[in-house]
Amino acid sequence: MAEYFVGTGQQFNSILGAMNNCANGDIITITDSRTYTETLNDITLNNITIRSAINNPDAFPALRLFLNSNTLNHINNWVFKSVIMQPNGNSRFTFNLKNITFTQCVFRHYDYLCSCDCQANSVKKFESCIFYNFTDYVFDALKNFDNNALIVSNCTFHSCVNIFKNNFWNEQAAACPKIYNCIFTGSPNVVSQVTDGIRRHSILQQFRFCTFSNNPQTASAQVGENSFVSEPTIGIYAVPERTLPSHFKIANNPKVRSCGSDNFGYSPAIDGSVRVTPFDRGAWEYGETPIPPVNKMILPYINYQGAF
């Protein structure tokens, strides 16, 4: 395994430049806060990690990547960590890569993400990610969908018109994602236009240990285990503008603290020390300081406990 560094003054000035030197299993580490707008064509690499060396979420590098269909069909087991994903071109990011993980990433200003081919051998994981300002929907499954092929944990969703496309479960109603420890606020629809009461109930039951703040569609619905519905935003976000990743935080004593699932491993406490239990919801956690530190990120997979 080799590690290649991208950034100002580094050995490579672009992700593609580093990628062209990679072998399976290598790591690309970005050392600055630039925006990288790149096209990755004809890549045939597996087990590649693309990550930031920066621990401040407001200074993560922004990636505006385009991968053509040929590339998507020939890469597997990629990991993105601590980066900001932004739209390139048509405001969409199609990730029908086989097995892809996003950890502590920020997705913003998309019309939608497109989760194609969610099959047992093509699992998509989102861990401690933030999604905001989506104008259409976040997730869709255009072709196949298997149980547990989409895993969303400890994530925060804000100002997303829809979370799941209206036909997400159309012909695969028995197949379900796993959605744990997430916060939804300012997002008016969760499963848009699902009118079948039985199917809608089965879908909402997949949202476990989640908090829905001021969500009209979910207010009268029965969601999954240990979920809060129509909770006020106070205590979840301490700043009004919510335009930077660090703005998506919880205050000292909201209900979303110490009430998550115990299936996801360790998370740091408000003071930065590690506690095994209880667990929190959402992607970031901060103390009560007026200008919170930006290095206390919830890391639910520090000690992965095999929840799935």
PyMOL commands that set and color helices and strands:
alter all, ss='L'
color gray80, all
select helices_A, chain A and resi 15-19+57-59+69-72+197-204+245-247
alter helices_A, ss='H'
color red, helices_A
select strands_A, chain A and resi 3-6+27-30+35-40+49-52+62-67+76-81+84-85+92-94+98-103+106-108+112-114+124-127+130-134+150-153+156-160+162-164+178-180+183-185+189-191+207-208+211-213+228-229+267-268+274-275
alter strands_A, ss='S'
color yellow, strands_A
deselect
rebuild
show_as cartoon
